[in-house]
């Protein structure tokens, strides 16, 4: 799957799952609150019936004398009676510090509390307080059921979201496949004429004297530009499919070779080249990957440079730097400049694939890229390993 497909698929699944999670969380919370309220309602009703029973027993106690009948306590209920001044008469449990006699039902810790006014005052009792432990087992069972439901629903919607996402990105994949097919066919057709032009140019320069050196120079620059575009497109098409021969290469010699390759373009634009290349620098990398990395940095520094500008190439044992005095890059574009087909400046030609290739090579070998640029002053790109 291509990176653009993965990004679109992941974004779709993320939005889909987040919206589904929010919806189901809200629904589950409402269901939990409703069921918990229903469970507490059943206990409230039981407390009310117990209150009626105790009130009836208090009435019997008053009629038959308190010394003959015990206080009507019944497990699991605990109760207390208060006089009309809200002072305690009797209790089967430790009372809380503050009691709100105006609130009929309340939750205190793990207990559900019920307060019932008594009228008339049997045995002087004006208020009856009853409490019962909240049915924690029922609530825990309800929580487990909702959790299992959420896990099952989450798994179901992840699977559905994945297949919906694949359908969502299918048109994009088809377009990318068509574009890749077009690039493949185009590069295949370009290979032969480009090679023929470059070969014959070399033969003309070596075997024949030409009376139009500037025109020949332009043809050479154009041919090498086409050749480089061909190589870049081929690299993008085969990036993950061709065999890489990773071995130590003389990076110093390769950079000098590539600068010689670009010498015609540098001369044509009258750019002043400064080389600070440490000799004997070796790096374990595939030669084609190294060429793509170096060529794209140098060609960008030439393409976006000013006429009579400056180009500085520096190499140490730990870093490669390419600096130009060109048009630069806006700060807002620096974060996305390595994306494929991203062009910060459209005044110059190009496909917006050069720095993307540089980024791909760097990621493959674990190199670090830093880029510093100021509009109309220049750009400096550093590759560290």
C-alpha positions in Angstrom: 0.0 0.0 0.0 1.4 3.4 -1.0 2.1 6.0 1.8 -0.7 8.3 0.5 -3.1 5.4 0.7 -2.0 4.5 4.2 -2.4 8.1 5.4 -5.9 8.4 3.9 -6.9 5.0 5.3 -5.6 5.8 8.8 -7.3 9.1 8.8 -10.6 7.7 7.7 -10.4 4.8 10.3 -9.4 7.3 13.0 -12.3 9.6 12.3 -14.7 6.7 11.9 -13.6 5.0 15.1 -13.6 8.2 17.2 -17.1 9.2 16.1 -18.3 5.6 16.7 -16.6 5.5 20.1 -18.1 8.8 21.1 -21.6 7.7 20.0 -21.4 4.3 21.7 -19.9 5.8 24.8 -22.7 8.3 25.1 -25.3 5.5 24.4 -23.6 3.1 26.9 -23.4 5.8 29.6 -27.1 6.6 29.2 -28.0 2.9 29.3 -25.8 2.5 32.4 -27.3 5.5 34.1 -30.8 4.3 33.3 -30.2 0.7 34.5 -28.4 1.9 37.7 -31.3 4.3 38.3 -33.8 1.4 37.8 -31.8 -0.8 40.1 -31.8 1.9 42.8 -35.5 2.5 42.3 -36.1 -1.2 43.2 -34.1 -0.7 46.3 -35.9 2.5 47.1 -39.2 0.7 46.8 -38.0 -2.0 49.1 -36.9 0.7 51.6 -40.3 2.3 51.4 -42.0 -1.0 52.1 -39.7 -1.6 55.0 -40.5 1.9 56.3 -44.2 1.0 56.2 -43.5 -2.2 58.1 -41.5 -0.5 60.8 -44.1 2.2 61.2 -46.7 -0.5 61.6 -44.6 -2.3 64.2 -44.1 1.0 66.1 -47.8 1.5 66.1 -48.2 -2.0 67.6 -45.4 -1.3 70.1 -47.2 1.8 71.3 -50.5 -0.1 71.7 -49.0 -3.2 73.4 -46.3 -1.4 75.5 -42.7 -1.2 74.5 -41.4 -3.7 77.2 -43.3 -6.6 75.6 -42.2 -6.3 71.9 -38.6 -5.9 70.6 -37.6 -3.1 68.2 -38.7 -4.2 64.7 -35.2 -4.6 63.1 -34.9 -6.8 60.1 -31.8 -7.7 58.1 -30.3 -6.4 55.8 -32.1 -3.2 56.8 -30.7 -0.9 59.4 -32.9 1.8 60.9 -33.1 4.7 63.4 -36.0 6.7 64.9 -36.0 10.4 65.8 -38.4 12.6 67.8 -40.0 15.7 66.4 -37.0 17.8 67.4 -34.9 15.4 65.2 -33.1 14.0 68.2 -32.2 10.4 68.2 -34.4 8.0 70.1 -32.9 4.6 68.9 -30.6 3.4 66.2 -29.2 0.0 65.0 -26.2 1.7 63.3 -23.7 4.6 63.6 -25.4 7.7 62.4 -23.7 10.2 60.0 -22.6 13.6 61.4 -25.1 15.5 59.2 -28.6 14.3 58.3 -30.8 16.1 55.8 -34.4 15.2 56.9 -35.9 17.0 54.0 -34.3 14.6 51.4 -36.3 11.4 51.1 -33.7 9.3 49.4 -29.9 9.8 49.4 -26.7 7.9 48.7 -24.2 7.9 51.5 -21.1 5.9 50.6 -22.2 2.4 49.8 -25.6 2.8 51.4 -29.0 3.9 50.1 -30.7 6.0 52.8 -34.5 6.5 53.2 -36.1 9.0 55.6 -39.8 8.7 56.3 -41.9 11.1 58.4 -44.2 9.4 60.9 -47.6 10.8 61.7 -48.9 10.4 64.3 -45.9 10.1 66.5 -45.8 6.5 67.6 -43.7 6.2 70.8 -42.7 9.8 70.2 -41.0 8.9 66.9 -41.4 11.6 64.3 -38.8 10.4 61.7 -37.7 7.0 60.6 -34.3 6.5 58.9 -33.6 3.2 57.1 -30.6 2.3 55.1 -29.5 -0.7 53.0 -26.3 -1.5 51.2 -26.4 -0.6 47.6 -26.6 -3.7 45.3 -22.9 -3.5 44.3 -23.1 -6.9 42.7 -25.9 -5.8 40.4 -24.0 -2.6 39.5 -20.7 -4.6 38.9 -22.6 -7.0 36.7 -24.1 -4.1 34.7 -20.6 -2.6 34.3 -19.1 -5.9 33.1 -22.0 -6.3 30.6 -21.4 -2.8 29.2 -17.7 -3.3 29.0 -18.0 -6.6 27.1 -20.5 -4.9 24.8 -18.2 -2.0 24.1 -15.3 -4.4 23.4 -17.4 -6.5 21.1 -18.8 -3.5 19.3 -15.4 -1.9 19.1 -13.9 -5.0 17.4 -16.8 -5.2 15.1 -16.6 -1.6 14.0 -12.8 -1.8 13.6 -13.2 -4.6 11.1 -16.1 -2.8 9.4 -14.1 0.5 9.4 -11.0 -1.2 7.9 -13.0 -2.6 4.9 -14.9 0.7 4.5 -11.6 2.4 4.5 -10.2 0.1 1.8 -13.3 0.9 -0.3 -12.7 4.6 0.4 -9.1 4.5 -0.9 -9.8 2.2 -3.8 -10.3 5.0 -6.3 -7.0 6.7 -5.1 -5.2 3.4 -5.5 -6.5 3.0 -9.0 -5.4 6.5 -9.9 -1.9 5.9 -8.4 -1.6 2.6 -10.3 -2.5 4.4 -13.6 0.0 7.1 -12.9 2.7 4.6 -12.1 1.9 2.7 -15.2 2.1 6.0 -17.2 5.5 6.8 -15.5 6.8 3.3 -16.3 5.8 3.5 -19.9 7.2 7.0 -20.3 10.5 6.2 -18.7 10.8 3.1 -20.9 10.2 5.2 -24.0 12.6 8.0 -22.9 15.5 5.7 -22.1 16.7 5.0 -25.7 16.5 8.6 -27.1 18.2 10.1 -24.1 21.0 7.6 -24.2 21.4 8.1 -27.9 21.6 11.9 -27.6 24.2 11.8 -24.8 26.3 9.2 -26.6 26.3 11.2 -29.8 27.1 14.4 -28.0 30.2 12.8 -26.4 31.3 11.5 -29.8 30.8 14.9 -31.5 32.9 16.6 -28.8 35.7 14.1 -29.1 35.8 13.4 -32.8 34.6 16.6 -34.4 35.1 20.3 -33.9 31.9 22.2 -33.4 31.4 25.9 -34.4 28.5 26.3 -32.0 29.8 25.5 -28.5 27.0 27.4 -26.7 24.3 25.5 -28.6 26.1 22.2 -27.9 26.3 23.2 -24.3 22.5 23.9 -24.1 21.8 20.5 -25.8 24.1 18.8 -23.3 22.4 20.5 -20.3 18.9 19.6 -21.6 19.9 16.0 -22.3 21.4 15.6 -18.8 18.3 17.1 -17.3 16.2 14.6 -19.1 18.5 11.9 -18.1 18.3 12.9 -14.4 14.5 13.1 -14.6 14.5 9.6 -16.1 16.7 8.3 -13.4 14.5 9.9 -10.6 11.3 8.5 -12.1 12.8 5.1 -12.4 14.0 5.3 -8.8 10.6 6.2 -7.6 9.0 3.4 -9.5 11.5 0.8 -8.4 12.3 2.2 -5.0 11.3 -0.9 -3.0 11.7 -3.5 -5.7 15.3 -3.3 -7.0 18.3 -5.0 -5.5 20.6 -2.8 -3.5 24.3 -3.6 -3.3 25.2 -1.9 0.0 28.9 -1.7 0.4 31.5 0.9 1.5 32.0 3.5 -1.3 34.4 6.4 -1.7 31.9 9.3 -1.1 34.6 11.9 -1.7 35.4 10.6 -5.2 31.7 10.1 -6.0 30.8 13.8 -5.1 33.6 15.1 -7.2 32.4 12.8 -10.1 28.8 14.2 -9.8 30.1 17.8 -9.6 31.9 17.1 -12.9 28.7 15.8 -14.3 26.9 19.1 -13.4 29.9 21.2 -14.5 28.2 22.3 -17.7 25.0 23.5 -15.9 27.1 25.3 -13.3 29.2 27.0 -15.9 26.1 28.0 -18.0 24.5 29.7 -15.0 27.9 31.3 -14.1 27.7 29.9 -10.5 30.8 30.1 -8.3 31.5 26.7 -6.9 33.3 26.1 -3.6 34.4 22.6 -2.8 35.4 21.6 0.7 35.6 17.8 0.3 37.5 15.8 2.8 39.4 13.0 1.1 38.9 9.3 1.8 35.4 9.6 3.3 33.7 6.2 2.9 30.0 5.3 3.5 28.2 2.0 3.4 25.4 2.7 0.9 24.1 1.5 -2.4 25.9 3.5 -5.2 22.6 4.3 -7.0 21.1 5.6 -3.8 24.1 7.7 -3.1 23.9 9.2 -6.7 20.3 10.0 -6.3 21.0 11.7 -2.9 23.9 13.8 -4.2 22.4 14.6 -7.6 19.1 15.9 -6.3 20.8 18.1 -3.7 23.2 19.6 -6.3 20.6 20.0 -9.1 18.2 21.8 -6.7 21.1 24.1 -5.6 21.7 24.9 -9.3 18.1 25.1 -10.4 17.0 27.5 -7.7 20.2 29.5 -7.6 20.6 33.0 -9.0 22.7 33.7 -12.1 26.3 34.4 -10.8 25.2 32.9 -7.5 27.2 30.8 -5.0 27.3 27.0 -4.5 29.2 25.4 -1.7 29.6 21.7 -1.3 31.2 20.4 1.9 32.0 16.9 3.0 33.3 15.6 6.3 33.5 12.1 7.8 30.1 12.7 9.5 28.2 15.2 7.2 27.4 16.4 3.7 26.4 20.0 3.2 25.1 21.7 0.1 24.5 25.4 0.3 23.3 27.9 -2.3 22.6 31.6 -2.6 19.3 31.1 -4.4 15.6 32.0 -4.0 15.2 30.1 -0.7 12.1 28.5 0.8 9.4 30.1 2.9 9.3 29.0 6.6 5.7 27.7 6.2 6.8 25.4 3.5 9.8 23.8 5.3 7.6 21.3 7.2 6.2 19.8 4.0 9.0 20.3 1.6 10.0 16.6 1.6 6.5 15.5 0.5 6.3 14.0 -3.0 5.2 16.5 -5.7 5.5 19.3 -3.2 6.9 22.4 -4.9 7.5 25.4 -2.7 8.3 27.6 -5.7 6.6 27.2 -9.0 8.6 29.7 -10.9 11.1 27.0 -11.8 10.4 23.7 -13.5 10.4 20.3 -11.9 8.0 17.6 -10.6 8.6 18.2 -6.8 10.2 14.7 -6.4 13.9 15.6 -5.7 13.7 16.3 -2.0 11.3 13.4 -1.6 13.9 11.1 -3.0 16.5 12.6 -0.7 14.1 12.0 2.3 13.5 8.4 1.2 17.2 7.6 0.9 17.9 9.2 4.3 15.1 7.2 6.0 16.3 3.9 4.5 19.9 4.4 5.9 19.0 6.2 9.1 20.5 9.5 8.0 19.4 12.8 9.6 18.3 15.7 7.4 18.3 19.3 8.4 17.4 22.2 6.2 17.8 25.9 6.8 16.5 28.4 4.3 15.7 32.1 4.1 13.8 33.6 1.1 16.1 35.5 -1.4 19.2 34.6 0.7 19.6 30.9 0.1 19.2 27.3 1.4 21.5 24.9 3.2 20.8 21.2 3.4 22.8 18.9 5.6 22.8 15.1 5.7 24.3 13.6 8.8 25.1 9.9 9.4 
